[in-house]
Amino acid sequence: MKKQQRTKLVHEGKYLAEVDIELMMTDDDWSPYLSTEDAYKLDDVREALKRGDTKTAARYGRVYSLTPIAV
């Protein structure tokens, strides 16, 4: 099994987080896939961003505030 580092983007409302995860590469049909810990990490970041809790989300990755330019 090979592991590959990736950055996933999690977007909720006016926030975006870049979260580093590891993809596991195997020869089976389900490849690539996330570890359970990384899946929970992405869920935790999404929930924190929904609540506007950028401090908690920042524990897992880089957090950005999005500003609309045109409507």
SETI-520544 format. One record per atom (N, C-alpha, C): residue number from 1; residue in one letter; atom name; x, y, z. Coordinates in pm, whole numbers, plus 50000, padded with zeros to 5 digits. Each point is the difference from the previous one (the first is absolute). Layout:
N
SITE / NUM / A / CA / X / Y / Z
...
This chain:
71
SITE / 1 / M / N / 50085 / 49883 / 50000
SITE / 1 / M / CA / 49915 / 50117 / 50000
SITE / 1 / M / C / 50089 / 50124 / 50000
SITE / 2 / K / N / 49970 / 50091 / 49911
SITE / 2 / K / CA / 50071 / 50128 / 49993
SITE / 2 / K / C / 49913 / 50108 / 50061
SITE / 3 / K / N / 50064 / 50099 / 50058
SITE / 3 / K / CA / 49928 / 50115 / 50055
SITE / 3 / K / C / 50043 / 50124 / 49925
SITE / 4 / Q / N / 49904 / 50087 / 49976
SITE / 4 / Q / CA / 50025 / 50122 / 49924
SITE / 4 / Q / C / 49942 / 50119 / 50076
SITE / 5 / Q / N / 50079 / 50102 / 50021
SITE / 5 / Q / CA / 49954 / 50121 / 50067
SITE / 5 / Q / C / 49918 / 50085 / 49903
SITE / 6 / R / N / 49886 / 50047 / 50047
SITE / 6 / R / CA / 49913 / 50089 / 49920
SITE / 6 / R / C / 49946 / 50110 / 50089
SITE / 7 / T / N / 49953 / 50104 / 49937
SITE / 7 / T / CA / 49931 / 50108 / 50071
SITE / 7 / T / C / 49856 / 50001 / 49952
SITE / 8 / K / N / 49907 / 49986 / 50094
SITE / 8 / K / CA / 49857 / 50005 / 49967
SITE / 8 / K / C / 49947 / 50138 / 50039
SITE / 9 / L / N / 49910 / 50052 / 49919
SITE / 9 / L / CA / 49936 / 50127 / 50028
SITE / 9 / L / C / 49862 / 49973 / 50059
SITE / 10 / V / N / 49973 / 50064 / 50113
SITE / 10 / V / CA / 49869 / 49988 / 50065
SITE / 10 / V / C / 49938 / 50138 / 49998
SITE / 11 / H / N / 49885 / 50014 / 49932
SITE / 11 / H / CA / 49934 / 50129 / 49985
SITE / 11 / H / C / 49866 / 49996 / 50072
SITE / 12 / E / N / 49980 / 50093 / 50090
SITE / 12 / E / CA / 49872 / 50015 / 50070
SITE / 12 / E / C / 49971 / 50148 / 50017
SITE / 13 / G / N / 49888 / 50045 / 49943
SITE / 13 / G / CA / 49962 / 50140 / 50015
SITE / 13 / G / C / 50107 / 50093 / 49945
SITE / 14 / K / N / 50045 / 50093 / 50085
SITE / 14 / K / CA / 50100 / 50097 / 49955
SITE / 14 / K / C / 50143 / 49957 / 50035
SITE / 15 / Y / N / 50019 / 49874 / 50041
SITE / 15 / Y / CA / 50133 / 49952 / 50039
SITE / 15 / Y / C / 50046 / 49885 / 49911
SITE / 16 / L / N / 50131 / 49991 / 49988
SITE / 16 / L / CA / 50064 / 49891 / 49926
SITE / 16 / L / C / 50119 / 49954 / 50083
SITE / 17 / A / N / 50019 / 49869 / 50011
SITE / 17 / A / CA / 50116 / 49946 / 50072
SITE / 17 / A / C / 50077 / 49907 / 49909
SITE / 18 / E / N / 50132 / 50009 / 50006
SITE / 18 / E / CA / 50089 / 49906 / 49932
SITE / 18 / E / C / 50048 / 49902 / 50106
SITE / 19 / V / N / 49966 / 49872 / 49982
SITE / 19 / V / CA / 50034 / 49899 / 50098
SITE / 19 / V / C / 50089 / 49895 / 49934
SITE / 20 / D / N / 50116 / 49974 / 50061
SITE / 20 / D / CA / 50091 / 49899 / 49948
SITE / 20 / D / C / 49954 / 49861 / 50045
SITE / 21 / I / N / 49990 / 49908 / 49905
SITE / 21 / I / CA / 49958 / 49863 / 50029
SITE / 21 / I / C / 50093 / 49904 / 49926
SITE / 22 / E / N / 49986 / 49872 / 50031
SITE / 22 / E / CA / 50075 / 49896 / 49931
SITE / 22 / E / C / 49902 / 49909 / 49926
SITE / 23 / L / N / 50024 / 49982 / 49871
SITE / 23 / L / CA / 49922 / 49904 / 49923
SITE / 23 / L / C / 50076 / 49868 / 49998
SITE / 24 / M / N / 49928 / 49891 / 50022
SITE / 24 / M / CA / 50062 / 49868 / 49996
SITE / 24 / M / C / 49971 / 49937 / 49864
SITE / 25 / M / N / 50106 / 49961 / 49933
SITE / 25 / M / CA / 49990 / 49941 / 49867
SITE / 25 / M / C / 50023 / 49849 / 50009
SITE / 26 / T / N / 49904 / 49923 / 49951
SITE / 26 / T / CA / 50014 / 49855 / 49995
SITE / 26 / T / C / 49959 / 49953 / 49861
SITE / 27 / D / N / 50006 / 49871 / 49979
SITE / 27 / D / CA / 49964 / 49943 / 49870
SITE / 27 / D / C / 49853 / 49962 / 49990
SITE / 28 / D / N / 49922 / 50023 / 50105
SITE / 28 / D / CA / 49859 / 49961 / 49994
SITE / 28 / D / C / 49914 / 50108 / 49937
SITE / 29 / D / N / 49872 / 49970 / 49981
SITE / 29 / D / CA / 49909 / 50090 / 49930
SITE / 29 / D / C / 49963 / 50125 / 50082
SITE / 30 / W / N / 50023 / 49999 / 50131
SITE / 30 / W / CA / 49963 / 50112 / 50085
SITE / 30 / W / C / 50110 / 50105 / 50011
SITE / 31 / S / N / 50110 / 49977 / 49938
SITE / 31 / S / CA / 50114 / 50090 / 50011
SITE / 31 / S / C / 49979 / 50125 / 49915
SITE / 32 / P / N / 50046 / 50115 / 50038
SITE / 32 / P / CA / 50061 / 50036 / 50127
SITE / 32 / P / C / 49893 / 50028 / 50105
SITE / 33 / Y / N / 50039 / 49989 / 50127
SITE / 33 / Y / CA / 49904 / 50026 / 50106
SITE / 33 / Y / C / 50068 / 50068 / 50118
SITE / 34 / L / N / 49918 / 50056 / 50088
SITE / 34 / L / CA / 50047 / 50073 / 50118
SITE / 34 / L / C / 50006 / 49907 / 50120
SITE / 35 / S / N / 50087 / 50034 / 50092
SITE / 35 / S / CA / 49996 / 49930 / 50129
SITE / 35 / S / C / 49879 / 50051 / 50077
SITE / 36 / T / N / 49961 / 49925 / 50100
SITE / 36 / T / CA / 49887 / 50041 / 50083
SITE / 36 / T / C / 50029 / 50132 / 50070
SITE / 37 / E / N / 50124 / 50016 / 50047
SITE / 37 / E / CA / 50038 / 50123 / 50070
SITE / 37 / E / C / 49988 / 50122 / 49907
SITE / 38 / D / N / 50045 / 49985 / 49876
SITE / 38 / D / CA / 49992 / 50112 / 49906
SITE / 38 / D / C / 49855 / 50032 / 49964
SITE / 39 / A / N / 49917 / 49899 / 49988
SITE / 39 / A / CA / 49858 / 50023 / 49971
SITE / 39 / A / C / 49934 / 50077 / 50114
SITE / 40 / Y / N / 50031 / 49960 / 50124
SITE / 40 / Y / CA / 49945 / 50071 / 50117
SITE / 40 / Y / C / 50056 / 50142 / 50008
SITE / 41 / K / N / 50127 / 50017 / 49962
SITE / 41 / K / CA / 50060 / 50133 / 50002
SITE / 41 / K / C / 49925 / 50093 / 49904
SITE / 42 / L / N / 49970 / 49951 / 49879
SITE / 42 / L / CA / 49927 / 50081 / 49903
SITE / 42 / L / C / 49859 / 50033 / 50051
SITE / 43 / D / N / 49936 / 49902 / 50064
SITE / 43 / D / CA / 49867 / 50023 / 50059
SITE / 43 / D / C / 50007 / 50106 / 50110
SITE / 44 / D / N / 50102 / 49991 / 50086
SITE / 44 / D / CA / 50015 / 50098 / 50109
SITE / 44 / D / C / 50022 / 50141 / 49946
SITE / 45 / V / N / 50080 / 50011 / 49897
SITE / 45 / V / CA / 50025 / 50132 / 49939
SITE / 45 / V / C / 49871 / 50055 / 49941
SITE / 46 / R / N / 49925 / 49917 / 49927
SITE / 46 / R / CA / 49874 / 50045 / 49940
SITE / 46 / R / C / 49901 / 50048 / 50107
SITE / 47 / E / N / 49987 / 49923 / 50108
SITE / 47 / E / CA / 49908 / 50040 / 50107
SITE / 47 / E / C / 50045 / 50130 / 50067
SITE / 48 / A / N / 50130 / 50015 / 50022
SITE / 48 / A / CA / 50052 / 50122 / 50062
SITE / 48 / A / C / 49974 / 50121 / 49910
SITE / 49 / L / N / 50020 / 49985 / 49871
SITE / 49 / L / CA / 49975 / 50111 / 49908
SITE / 49 / L / C / 49852 / 50035 / 49994
SITE / 50 / K / N / 49913 / 49899 / 50008
SITE / 50 / K / CA / 49855 / 50028 / 50002
SITE / 50 / K / C / 49963 / 50085 / 50119
SITE / 51 / R / N / 50064 / 49975 / 50115
SITE / 51 / R / CA / 49972 / 50076 / 50122
SITE / 51 / R / C / 50072 / 50135 / 50001
SITE / 52 / G / N / 50091 / 50022 / 49905
SITE / 52 / G / CA / 50079 / 50123 / 49999
SITE / 52 / G / C / 50117 / 49993 / 50097
SITE / 53 / D / N / 50033 / 49881 / 50047
SITE / 53 / D / CA / 50108 / 49977 / 50096
SITE / 53 / D / C / 50132 / 49982 / 49925
SITE / 54 / T / N / 50058 / 50111 / 49958
SITE / 54 / T / CA / 50123 / 49994 / 49921
SITE / 54 / T / C / 50120 / 49956 / 50084
SITE / 55 / K / N / 49995 / 50023 / 50130
SITE / 55 / K / CA / 50110 / 49959 / 50088
SITE / 55 / K / C / 50014 / 49848 / 50001
SITE / 56 / T / N / 49889 / 49929 / 50012
SITE / 56 / T / CA / 50004 / 49854 / 49998
SITE / 56 / T / C / 50041 / 49950 / 49862
SITE / 57 / A / N / 49946 / 50057 / 49895
SITE / 57 / A / CA / 50034 / 49958 / 49864
SITE / 57 / A / C / 50148 / 50023 / 49971
SITE / 58 / A / N / 50058 / 50105 / 50057
SITE / 58 / A / CA / 50141 / 50031 / 49975
SITE / 58 / A / C / 50093 / 49899 / 50065
SITE / 59 / R / N / 49952 / 49919 / 50094
SITE / 59 / R / CA / 50084 / 49893 / 50058
SITE / 59 / R / C / 50033 / 49894 / 49897
SITE / 60 / Y / N / 49916 / 49987 / 49897
SITE / 60 / Y / CA / 50016 / 49895 / 49901
SITE / 60 / Y / C / 50060 / 50048 / 49868
SITE / 61 / G / N / 50000 / 50130 / 49977
SITE / 61 / G / CA / 50052 / 50050 / 49873
SITE / 61 / G / C / 49993 / 50152 / 49992
SITE / 62 / R / N / 50021 / 50050 / 49882
SITE / 62 / R / CA / 49998 / 50144 / 49975
SITE / 62 / R / C / 49857 / 50043 / 49967
SITE / 63 / V / N / 49954 / 50107 / 50064
SITE / 63 / V / CA / 49861 / 50047 / 49983
SITE / 63 / V / C / 50001 / 50136 / 49934
SITE / 64 / Y / N / 49910 / 50016 / 49903
SITE / 64 / Y / CA / 49987 / 50125 / 49926
SITE / 64 / Y / C / 49857 / 50050 / 50009
SITE / 65 / S / N / 49985 / 50130 / 49999
SITE / 65 / S / CA / 49869 / 50064 / 49992
SITE / 65 / S / C / 49980 / 50042 / 49856
SITE / 66 / L / N / 49888 / 49962 / 49941
SITE / 66 / L / CA / 49973 / 50031 / 49860
SITE / 66 / L / C / 49917 / 50128 / 49990
SITE / 67 / T / N / 50036 / 50084 / 49907
SITE / 67 / T / CA / 49928 / 50125 / 49977
SITE / 67 / T / C / 49950 / 50002 / 49856
SITE / 68 / P / N / 49867 / 50012 / 49982
SITE / 68 / P / CA / 49947 / 50007 / 49863
SITE / 68 / P / C / 50048 / 50129 / 49931
SITE / 69 / I / N / 50034 / 49986 / 49874
SITE / 69 / I / CA / 50046 / 50117 / 49923
SITE / 69 / I / C / 49885 / 50058 / 49918
SITE / 70 / A / N / 49918 / 49913 / 49940
SITE / 70 / A / CA / 49886 / 50046 / 49920
SITE / 70 / A / C / 49879 / 49916 / 50034
SITE / 71 / V / N / 49885 / 50061 / 49985
SITE / 71 / V / CA / 49875 / 49929 / 50030
SITE / 71 / V / C / 49926 / 49972 / 49872
